[in-house]
Amino acid sequence: MTYPVLNSETIYSGKIFDVLREDVQAPDGHVMRLDIVKHGGAVAFVPVDEQDRILLVRQYRHPAGQELLEIPAGTLEAGEDPAECVIRECREETGMMPAAVQHLGGAFLAPGYSSEYLHFYHASDLTPAPLDPDDDEDLSVVPLTLEELRAAVRSGEIIDGKTIAALALLDLQA
């Protein structure tokens, strides 16, 4: 069931997302005014090298006000296949190209205010094939074993939600 949209206005249009203000009618008839982040979706992936290490990236995240250690991720381009996005983003963020890309699952990140859906993947059989990173990326690659990754989550070193979710999805695959 979806609620009827009575009015929709774009109040901000940006490079990665738009913000909509919508009046939506609930089943009981009352009207709710909602501000919605409209996002085209993204991918996040767990790249595993030949030594069975997971390649994480450390990068400054301005909204968080700190550097975060996280799995690589990227925004889908319009009409882009998520698996192809994984290959492009892996080359940009880790300098490696995966020969194998396996879908792990997906999730809405913050469905209370955002339409962003994140596709999770496992990327393996990596070979060097770097692409230039995006202009707004300044990151370094940090390889960790699966046990080191779990320990970093437990200790609070990793506080990135998509990384924690990806670890849970990996554990479900095992």
SERO-4910 file (N, C-alpha, C, O; in steps of 0.05 Angstrom, whole numbers):
BEGIN
 pado doro    nc1    nc2    nc3   cac1   cac2   cac3    cc1    cc2    cc3    oc1    oc2    oc3
  Met    A     17    -23      0      0      0      0     18     25      0     37     26     15
  Thr    A     12     44    -17     25     69    -16      5     91    -10    -19     88    -15
  Tyr    A     15    112      2     -2    135      9     -3    154    -15     18    159    -28
  Pro    A    -26    165    -21    -28    184    -44    -12    210    -38    -13    221    -16
  Val    A      2    219    -58     17    244    -56     -2    266    -67    -10    265    -90
  Leu    A     -8    285    -50    -26    307    -57    -11    330    -70    -22    344    -87
  Asn    A     14    334    -61     30    356    -71     60    348    -68     67    336    -48
  Ser    A     76    354    -88    104    349    -86    120    372    -98    114    381   -120
  Glu    A    139    382    -83    155    405    -91    185    399    -86    192    390    -64
  Thr    A    202    403   -106    231    401   -102    240    426    -89    239    448   -101
  Ile    A    251    424    -64    260    448    -50    290    451    -52    301    472    -45
  Tyr    A    304    430    -60    333    431    -65    340    410    -85    330    388    -84
  Ser    A    357    418   -104    367    399   -124    397    400   -124    409    421   -129
  Gly    A    410    377   -118    439    376   -116    451    356   -134    437    343   -150
  Lys    A    477    352   -131    493    334   -148    486    305   -142    484    288   -161
  Ile    A    481    298   -117    477    270   -109    448    265   -102    438    242   -105
  Phe    A    434    284    -92    406    280    -83    390    305    -86    401    327    -88
  Asp    A    364    302    -85    345    324    -84    330    322    -58    328    301    -46
  Val    A    318    345    -49    301    345    -26    273    353    -35    270    374    -48
  Leu    A    254    336    -29    226    341    -37    210    347    -12    216    337     10
  Arg    A    190    364    -15    171    369      6    144    358     -5    134    368    -25
  Glu    A    133    338      9    109    326     -2     87    326     19     92    322     43
  Asp    A     62    331     10     39    327     26     27    300     19     20    295     -4
  Val    A     25    282     39     17    255     35     -8    249     52     -9    257     75
  Gln    A    -27    235     41    -52    230     55    -51    201     67    -47    182     53
  Ala    A    -53    200     94    -54    175    108    -81    161    104   -100    174     96
  Pro    A    -82    135    109   -107    120    106   -131    132    122   -154    129    114
  Asp    A   -125    144    145   -147    155    161   -156    183    152   -173    195    163
  Gly    A   -143    192    130   -151    218    118   -134    242    125   -134    262    111
  His    A   -118    240    147   -102    264    154    -78    266    134    -69    247    123
  Val    A    -70    291    131    -48    298    112    -23    303    128    -22    318    148
  Met    A     -1    290    119     25    293    131     43    309    112     43    303     88
  Arg    A     58    327    122     78    342    106    105    329    112    113    328    135
  Leu    A    119    319     92    144    304     95    166    317     78    161    325     55
  Asp    A    189    319     89    213    326     74    228    301     68    235    285     86
  Ile    A    234    296     43    245    270     34    271    275     18    272    292      0
  Val    A    292    261     25    316    261      9    313    240    -13    311    217     -8
  Lys    A    312    250    -38    308    232    -61    336    226    -72    350    243    -82
  His    A    343    200    -71    370    191    -78    367    168    -98    350    151    -95
  Gly    A    384    168   -118    383    147   -139    394    120   -132    393    102   -148
  Gly    A    404    117   -108    415     91    -99    445     90   -100    459    107   -112
  Ala    A    456     69    -87    485     67    -85    493     37    -82    476     20    -78
  Val    A    518     33    -83    530      6    -77    550      9    -55    563     29    -52
  Ala    A    553    -13    -41    575    -16    -21    585    -45    -24    569    -63    -29
  Phe    A    611    -49    -22    621    -75    -28    645    -82    -11    659    -65      0
  Val    A    648   -108     -8    670   -120      8    690   -132    -11    687   -155    -20
  Pro    A    711   -116    -18    732   -127    -36    752   -144    -20    763   -135      0
  Val    A    756   -168    -29    774   -187    -15    798   -193    -33    794   -202    -56
  Asp    A    822   -189    -23    846   -193    -39    855   -222    -38    843   -239    -26
  Glu    A    877   -228    -52    888   -255    -54    897   -267    -27    901   -291    -25
  Gln    A    901   -250     -7    909   -258     19    885   -260     39    889   -263     63
  Asp    A    861   -259     27    836   -261     43    833   -237     61    820   -239     82
  Arg    A    844   -214     54    841   -190     70    819   -173     56    817   -172     32
  Ile    A    803   -159     73    783   -141     63    795   -114     60    808   -103     79
  Leu    A    792   -101     37    803    -75     32    783    -54     40    764    -49     26
  Leu    A    789    -41     62    773    -19     72    786      7     63    809      7     55
  Val    A    771     29     66    782     55     60    779     73     84    759     72     98
  Arg    A    799     89     89    798    109    110    796    136     96    812    143     79
  Gln    A    775    150    103    771    176     91    757    195    110    741    187    127
  Tyr    A    762    221    106    749    241    122    720    244    112    715    247     88
  Arg    A    702    244    131    673    248    125    664    273    140    660    273    164
  His    A    661    294    125    655    320    137    630    320    154    630    331    177
  Pro    A    607    308    145    583    308    163    588    294    189    576    302    209
  Ala    A    606    274    190    612    260    215    633    275    230    637    270    254
  Gly    A    648    293    217    668    309    231    693    293    237    708    300    256
  Gln    A    698    271    223    722    254    228    727    235    205    711    232    187
  Glu    A    751    223    207    758    202    188    743    177    197    741    171    220
  Leu    A    733    162    177    720    137    183    734    114    168    744    118    146
  Leu    A    734     91    179    744     67    166    719     52    157    702     45    173
  Glu    A    717     46    131    693     36    120    698     19     95    720     21     83
  Ile    A    678      3     87    681    -11     61    677     10     39    664     31     43
  Pro    A    688      5     16    684     24     -7    654     24    -15    640      5    -11
  Ala    A    646     47    -26    619     51    -35    618     73    -56    637     88    -59
  Gly    A    596     74    -70    592     95    -89    564     98    -98    548     80    -96
  Thr    A    558    121   -109    531    127   -119    527    117   -147    545    119   -164
  Leu    A    504    105   -152    497     96   -179    493    119   -197    481    139   -190
  Glu    A    503    117   -222    497    136   -242    470    129   -254    462    106   -252
  Ala    A    456    148   -266    429    142   -277    430    119   -296    445    119   -315
  Gly    A    413     98   -291    412     75   -308    434     55   -305    435     35   -319
  Glu    A    453     60   -287    476     42   -284    468     17   -269    454     17   -249
  Asp    A    479     -6   -278    475    -31   -265    492    -31   -239    515    -24   -240
  Pro    A    481    -40   -217    496    -39   -192    522    -55   -193    542    -46   -182
  Ala    A    523    -78   -206    547    -94   -208    569    -79   -223    593    -80   -217
  Glu    A    561    -65   -244    580    -48   -260    590    -25   -243    614    -18   -245
  Cys    A    573    -14   -226    581      8   -208    602     -2   -188    621     12   -182
  Val    A    599    -27   -179    618    -39   -160    646    -40   -173    666    -33   -161
  Ile    A    646    -49   -198    672    -52   -213    685    -24   -215    709    -21   -210
  Arg    A    670     -4   -224    681     23   -227    690     34   -201    713     44   -199
  Glu    A    674     32   -180    681     43   -154    705     29   -141    721     41   -128
  Cys    A    706      3   -145    729    -13   -135    755     -3   -147    775      0   -133
  Arg    A    754      2   -173    778     12   -187    786     40   -177    809     47   -173
  Glu    A    765     57   -173    770     85   -164    781     86   -135    799    101   -129
  Glu    A    769     69   -117    775     72    -89    797     54    -79    811     61    -60
  Thr    A    801     31    -92    822     12    -82    844      8   -103    865     -3    -96
  Gly    A    839     17   -128    859     12   -149    858    -16   -160    876    -24   -175
  Met    A    838    -32   -152    836    -60   -160    810    -65   -175    790    -52   -170
  Met    A    811    -83   -195    787    -91   -209    779   -119   -202    795   -138   -205
  Pro    A    754   -123   -194    745   -150   -187    736   -165   -212    723   -154   -230
  Ala    A    744   -190   -214    734   -208   -235    708   -221   -227    693   -230   -245
  Ala    A    703   -223   -201    678   -235   -191    664   -215   -173    676   -204   -154
  Val    A    638   -212   -178    622   -194   -162    596   -209   -155    581   -218   -172
  Gln    A    591   -212   -129    568   -228   -119    550   -210   -102    560   -197    -84
  His    A    525   -210   -108    505   -195    -93    501   -207    -66    496   -231    -64
  Leu    A    502   -191    -45    498   -201    -17    470   -193     -6    460   -207     12
  Gly    A    458   -172    -17    433   -163     -7    430   -133    -11    445   -121    -26
  Gly    A    411   -121      2    407    -92     -1    390    -82     22    377    -97     37
  Ala    A    390    -55     26    375    -43     48    371    -13     43    387      0     30
  Phe    A    348     -4     53    344     25     55    361     35     78    360     23    100
  Leu    A    376     57     75    393     67     96    378     82    118    383     78    141
  Ala    A    360     99    110    345    115    129    317    120    118    311    143    109
  Pro    A    299     99    117    274    102    103    254    122    115    233    127    103
  Gly    A    260    132    139    243    152    150    245    179    136    226    195    138
  Tyr    A    266    184    121    269    209    107    283    207     80    286    227     66
  Ser    A    293    184     73    309    181     48    300    157     32    293    136     43
  Ser    A    301    160      5    295    138    -13    320    122    -20    318    103    -36
  Glu    A    343    129     -9    368    115    -17    367     86    -10    362     78     13
  Tyr    A    372     69    -31    373     40    -28    402     32    -34    413     40    -54
  Leu    A    414     17    -16    442      9    -19    443    -21    -26    433    -38    -11
  His    A    457    -26    -48    461    -54    -57    489    -63    -46    509    -49    -50
  Phe    A    489    -86    -33    514    -96    -21    525   -119    -38    510   -135    -48
  Tyr    A    552   -119    -42    565   -138    -58    590   -149    -45    602   -136    -28
  His    A    599   -172    -54    625   -183    -48    641   -182    -74    630   -190    -95
  Ala    A    665   -171    -73    682   -168    -97    707   -184    -92    721   -180    -72
  Ser    A    714   -201   -112    738   -218   -108    753   -221   -134    745   -210   -155
  Asp    A    774   -237   -134    792   -241   -157    802   -214   -167    799   -207   -190
  Leu    A    814   -199   -148    823   -172   -154    850   -171   -169    868   -186   -163
  Thr    A    851   -153   -189    876   -148   -203    880   -118   -205    860   -103   -206
  Pro    A    905   -108   -204    909    -79   -206    898    -67   -232    903    -77   -254
  Ala    A    882    -46   -229    871    -32   -251    859     -5   -241    835     -1   -242
  Pro    A    877     12   -232    867     37   -219    853     56   -238    861     59   -262
  Leu    A    834     70   -228    822     93   -241    826    117   -222    829    113   -198
  Asp    A    826    141   -233    828    165   -216    804    167   -197    782    163   -206
  Pro    A    809    173   -171    787    177   -153    771    202   -160    781    219   -174
  Asp    A    747    204   -149    731    228   -153    745    251   -140    762    248   -122
  Asp    A    739    276   -149    752    300   -139    749    304   -109    766    315    -95
  Asp    A    726    294    -98    721    299    -69    730    276    -52    723    274    -28
  Glu    A    746    258    -63    756    235    -47    786    237    -41    802    242    -59
  Asp    A    792    234    -16    820    233     -6    820    210     13    814    213     37
  Leu    A    828    187      3    826    163     19    851    145     17    867    148     -1
  Ser    A    853    128     37    875    108     37    863     81     41    843     78     55
  Val    A    875     60     29    866     33     31    878     20     56    902     22     61
  Val    A    861      6     71    869     -7     96    860    -36     94    836    -42     97
  Pro    A    879    -55     89    871    -83     88    869    -95    116    887    -92    133
  Leu    A    846   -110    121    842   -123    147    832   -151    142    817   -156    123
  Thr    A    840   -170    159    828   -196    158    799   -194    168    792   -174    180
  Leu    A    784   -215    164    756   -215    173    756   -213    204    739   -198    215
  Glu    A    774   -226    217    774   -225    246    782   -197    256    772   -186    275
  Glu    A    801   -184    242    809   -157    249    786   -137    244    782   -119    260
  Leu    A    770   -142    223    747   -126    218    726   -129    240    715   -109    250
  Arg    A    721   -153    248    702   -158    270    711   -144    295    695   -132    310
  Ala    A    737   -147    301    748   -134    325    746   -104    324    740    -91    344
  Ala    A    749    -92    300    747    -63    297    719    -54    301    714    -32    311
  Val    A    699    -70    294    671    -63    299    666    -65    329    654    -47    340
  Arg    A    674    -87    341    670    -91    370    682    -68    387    671    -60    407
  Ser    A    706    -59    378    721    -39    394    710    -11    390    717      8    404
  Gly    A    693     -7    369    683     19    363    701     35    344    696     58    338
  Glu    A    722     22    334    739     35    314    723     39    288    726     60    274
  Ile    A    707     20    281    689     22    257    661     29    267    649     14    282
  Ile    A    652     53    259    625     62    267    608     69    243    587     82    245
  Asp    A    616     60    219    602     64    194    580     43    191    586     19    191
  Gly    A    555     51    188    533     33    187    534     13    164    527    -10    168
  Lys    A    542     23    140    542      4    118    563    -17    121    559    -40    111
  Thr    A    585    -11    134    606    -31    139    596    -52    159    601    -76    155
  Ile    A    583    -43    180    572    -61    199    550    -79    187    549   -103    192
  Ala    A    533    -67    170    513    -83    156    525   -103    137    516   -126    135
  Ala    A    546    -95    123    560   -114    104    572   -137    119    571   -160    109
  Leu    A    583   -132    142    594   -154    159    572   -173    167    576   -198    166
  Ala    A    549   -163    174    526   -180    181    518   -197    157    512   -221    159
  Leu    A    517   -185    133    509   -199    109    530   -221    102    523   -242     93
  Leu    A    556   -214    106    576   -234    102    573   -258    120    576   -281    112
  Asp    A    567   -252    146    563   -274    165    539   -291    158    539   -315    164
  Leu    A    518   -279    146    495   -294    138    501   -313    115    489   -334    112
  Gln    A    521   -305     98    529   -322     76    545   -346     84    546   -367     70
  Ala    A    558   -344    107    576   -366    116    561   -390    126    574   -410    134
***
